[in-house]
Amino acid sequence: MPEVTIPLNLLIPHGYEHYFNRSTDHPHFTRRSFEFRGETVLMPLVHAYLTTCAAAGSPEYRYLFDLLGTELASNAIKHTRSGLPGYTYTLKVVRSVTGLTLICTDWGSIDRRDSAQERRPLSPTDPDELLTSESGRGLALVDRLSTEWGDNGQPAFRRVWFRLDYDLTKSAWPTA
């Protein structure tokens, strides 16, 4: 397959370039949000967004924030309607004095039988089943390495979030 270059101005609206430059030139934001098309080919853009949001943190912090954030983005593409043609998902980062919170909002379950009224929170795969299960490892990573995480429990319109404190003390990362 031939390699194609797409000008970034077709993907990033004017005025949002600083969301993706991987620098700390805007370190004092409190909220930053971007809507991504649900295509795996755009994952480098997701990496740039997450790395830029965490640019003021240590290299370890940036790596971990990017790892966990791309897991949520990948799940939105793979397991929800956000991965269908024409659909999107949104990554919103909320900055506080002690850390960053990432909220991934997607279009919910592909299975139309899932009711908006039926609450079903996500849960990682049981650690004893991780070696044989085909999925669930990503949420297990989020569960283990984030400071805290959760979701809204709505299969029809999912909102999954994690918080990562700058000092990583409540994360299993320093002991992993």
Sequence and secondary structure as in RCSB ss.txt:
>XXXX:A:sequence
MPEVTIPLNLLIPHGYEHYFNRSTDHPHFTRRSFEFRGETVLMPLVHAYLTTCAAAGSPEYRYLFDLLGTELASN
AIKHTRSGLPGYTYTLKVVRSVTGLTLICTDWGSIDRRDSAQERRPLSPTDPDELLTSESGRGLALVDRLSTEWG
DNGQPAFRRVWFRLDYDLTKSAWPTA
>XXXX:A:secstr
       GGGTS TT GGGSS SSSSTT SEEEEEEES GGGHHHHHHHHHHHTTTS HHHHHHHHHHHHHHHHH
HHHHBGGGSTT EEEEEEEE SSEEEEEEE   BS TT  TTS        GGGTTT SS HHHHHHHHHSSEEE
E   TTS EEEEEEETT TTSSGGG 
